[in-house]
């Protein structure tokens, strides 16, 4: 029986041979955590290729195809800080330079309880693993019925402009890559709590920063990304194959929901 023809188990979804997140007391688990922490600290990102099994990816893509017609279409003009324009800054200041984002979003309410993304997100071992990577005592799944898990859907011509995330860390999984384009570009550790580094932000916006990197993300890869301090974007998707990227939200406290306006 194919995986998509039955309710998946957590062990069907994660490649536990390479990523033994279900055995937190083992030396293999401790080594994995050590490696992930080093990557996040050094590069601002931890890339875990083949984290999701190929059978599970096929299932998740099929389940996403089933609901993609119900996705919410988003087009937004914004600055890199995702904040309201502040006329107190000069017109050519990075805080007033416009970026655009065009994508479709599938909310958590469209993902069924037997779907692979739901089974993965509600698995306690995954939450504990992410918490350990981030050196947190505990993390909680988001309580928002729409935003806890989303799938960013990018058809041909869609893209995501340069920005910093509001959340300190983002956990995402590539489900389906496009024929061309749709590349994740970023500049790690571009700012910190004490230094806005507007001059460097301006270089990125103008396309003159020499340190722009591209993440090599293929289906099945999980990415733990410090997007609050790293400026990033997704380039324009080319071709008829749609880009699917799942976003899993975890918080430092229980019961977190977005405001009604954001929902």
C-alpha positions in Angstrom: 0.0 0.0 0.0 1.3 3.4 -0.9 2.0 5.9 1.9 -0.5 8.4 0.5 -3.2 5.7 0.7 -3.1 5.4 4.5 -2.5 7.5 7.5 1.2 8.0 7.9 3.2 7.4 11.1 5.9 9.8 12.2 8.5 7.1 11.5 7.3 7.0 7.9 8.0 10.7 7.4 11.4 11.5 8.9 14.6 9.7 7.7 15.4 8.4 11.2 18.5 6.5 10.0 20.2 9.8 9.2 18.4 11.9 11.7 17.6 9.9 14.9 15.5 12.6 16.5 13.4 9.9 18.3 16.4 8.8 20.5 17.4 11.9 22.5 19.5 9.9 24.9 21.8 8.4 22.2 25.2 9.5 21.2 24.0 9.8 17.6 21.4 12.3 18.7 23.9 14.3 20.7 26.2 14.4 17.7 23.4 15.6 15.5 22.4 18.4 17.9 26.1 19.5 18.2 26.4 19.7 14.4 23.2 21.6 14.0 24.1 24.1 16.7 27.4 24.8 15.1 25.9 25.4 11.7 23.3 27.8 13.0 25.9 29.7 15.0 28.4 29.9 12.1 26.3 30.4 9.1 22.9 31.3 10.5 21.3 28.3 8.9 21.2 24.5 9.3 20.4 22.5 6.2 19.2 18.9 6.7 19.0 17.2 3.3 16.8 14.1 3.0 15.3 14.8 6.4 11.9 13.8 4.9 11.7 10.4 3.2 11.0 10.3 -0.5 7.8 8.4 0.0 6.6 11.1 2.4 7.6 13.9 0.1 5.5 12.3 -2.7 2.6 12.0 -0.3 2.9 15.6 0.9 3.1 17.0 -2.7 0.0 14.9 -3.6 -1.8 16.3 -0.6 -0.8 19.8 -1.4 -1.9 19.4 -5.0 -5.3 18.5 -3.7 -5.9 21.8 -1.9 -3.7 24.2 -3.8 -6.8 25.7 -5.5 -7.9 27.0 -2.2 -4.7 28.9 -1.5 -5.0 32.6 -0.5 -3.3 34.9 -3.0 -1.0 37.5 -1.4 0.6 40.5 -3.0 2.4 43.0 -0.8 4.7 46.0 -1.2 6.9 46.3 1.9 10.2 47.4 3.1 12.9 44.9 4.2 11.7 45.2 7.9 8.1 44.3 7.1 7.2 47.5 9.0 5.2 50.6 8.2 6.9 53.3 6.2 8.5 55.9 8.4 8.6 59.4 6.9 11.2 60.3 9.5 13.8 58.6 7.3 15.0 60.0 3.9 13.3 58.7 0.8 16.4 56.7 -0.2 16.9 55.1 3.2 16.6 51.3 3.3 13.6 51.6 5.6 11.7 53.3 2.8 12.8 51.3 -0.2 10.0 49.1 -1.5 10.2 45.4 -2.1 7.4 43.3 -3.5 6.2 39.8 -2.7 3.8 37.7 -4.7 2.8 34.2 -3.5 -0.1 32.0 -2.5 -0.5 30.6 1.0 -2.2 27.4 2.2 -3.3 27.8 5.8 -3.2 25.1 8.6 -7.0 24.9 8.4 -6.7 23.3 5.0 -4.3 20.6 6.1 -6.2 17.5 7.3 -5.3 15.7 10.6 -4.2 12.6 8.6 -2.0 14.6 6.2 1.7 14.2 6.4 2.5 17.8 7.4 0.0 17.6 10.3 1.4 14.2 11.5 4.9 15.7 11.4 4.1 19.0 13.1 2.2 17.3 16.0 5.0 14.8 16.7 6.6 15.7 20.1 10.0 14.4 19.0 10.2 17.0 16.3 9.4 19.9 18.7 11.9 18.6 21.2 14.6 18.3 18.5 14.1 21.9 17.3 14.2 23.1 20.9 17.5 21.3 21.5 19.0 22.7 18.3 18.1 26.2 19.5 19.3 25.5 23.1 15.8 26.1 24.4 14.4 24.2 27.4 11.1 23.9 25.7 9.2 25.0 22.5 5.5 25.0 21.8 3.5 24.5 18.7 1.7 27.7 17.6 -1.9 27.7 18.5 -3.0 29.7 15.5 -5.5 27.7 13.4 -4.2 29.3 10.2 -0.5 30.1 10.7 0.8 27.1 12.7 1.7 25.3 9.5 1.5 27.0 6.1 2.7 26.1 2.6 4.1 29.0 0.5 3.0 28.3 -3.0 4.8 30.1 -5.8 3.6 29.8 -9.4 5.5 31.1 -12.4 6.3 34.8 -12.0 5.8 34.9 -8.3 8.6 35.8 -5.8 9.4 37.0 -2.4 11.2 40.3 -1.9 14.2 41.0 0.4 13.2 41.1 4.1 14.1 40.1 7.6 11.7 37.7 9.4 9.8 38.9 12.5 10.5 35.5 14.1 14.1 34.8 15.3 14.1 31.3 13.8 12.1 29.7 10.9 11.7 26.0 10.3 10.8 25.1 6.7 10.7 22.0 4.4 11.0 22.1 0.7 8.3 19.9 -0.8 8.6 20.7 -4.5 11.1 22.8 -6.4 10.3 24.7 -9.6 11.8 24.1 -13.0 13.9 27.2 -12.6 14.2 30.2 -10.4 12.7 30.2 -7.0 16.1 30.3 -5.4 16.5 31.1 -1.8 19.1 33.9 -1.5 20.4 35.3 1.8 23.1 37.3 3.7 23.7 35.7 7.1 24.3 37.7 10.3 23.6 40.9 8.5 22.4 42.7 11.6 22.2 42.1 15.3 20.3 43.5 18.3 22.7 46.4 18.6 23.7 47.2 15.0 21.1 47.9 12.2 23.9 48.2 9.6 21.8 50.2 7.2 24.7 50.7 4.8 25.0 46.9 4.3 21.2 46.5 4.0 21.3 49.1 1.2 24.0 47.2 -0.6 21.8 44.1 -0.6 18.8 46.0 -1.9 20.9 47.6 -4.6 22.4 44.2 -5.7 26.0 45.3 -4.9 26.6 43.2 -1.7 29.4 40.6 -2.4 28.2 38.2 0.3 24.8 37.1 -1.1 24.5 33.3 -0.9 22.2 30.8 -2.4 20.9 27.9 -0.4 20.8 24.6 -2.3 17.5 23.2 -1.2 15.9 20.2 -2.8 12.7 18.4 -1.9 12.9 16.6 1.4 15.3 19.2 2.9 14.5 20.8 6.3 16.0 24.2 6.9 16.4 25.8 10.3 17.1 29.5 9.5 17.9 32.5 11.7 15.9 34.8 9.5 15.5 37.6 12.0 19.2 38.6 11.5 19.7 37.4 8.0 18.2 39.3 5.0 16.7 36.9 2.4 14.5 36.6 -0.6 13.1 34.0 -3.1 13.9 34.8 -6.7 11.1 34.7 -9.4 9.8 31.2 -10.2 10.2 30.2 -13.9 8.3 27.4 -15.6 5.1 25.6 -15.1 6.2 23.6 -12.0 5.0 25.2 -8.8 7.3 25.7 -5.8 6.0 24.4 -2.5 7.7 25.3 0.8 6.1 24.3 4.1 6.7 26.6 7.1 6.4 25.1 10.7 6.0 27.6 13.5 7.2 27.0 17.0 7.1 29.5 19.9 8.7 30.1 23.3 5.4 30.1 25.1 2.1 28.2 24.7 -1.1 29.6 23.1 0.5 32.0 20.7 -1.9 33.2 17.9 -1.7 35.9 15.3 -3.9 39.0 15.7 -7.2 38.9 13.9 -5.8 41.5 11.4 -2.9 39.2 10.4 -5.2 36.2 10.2 
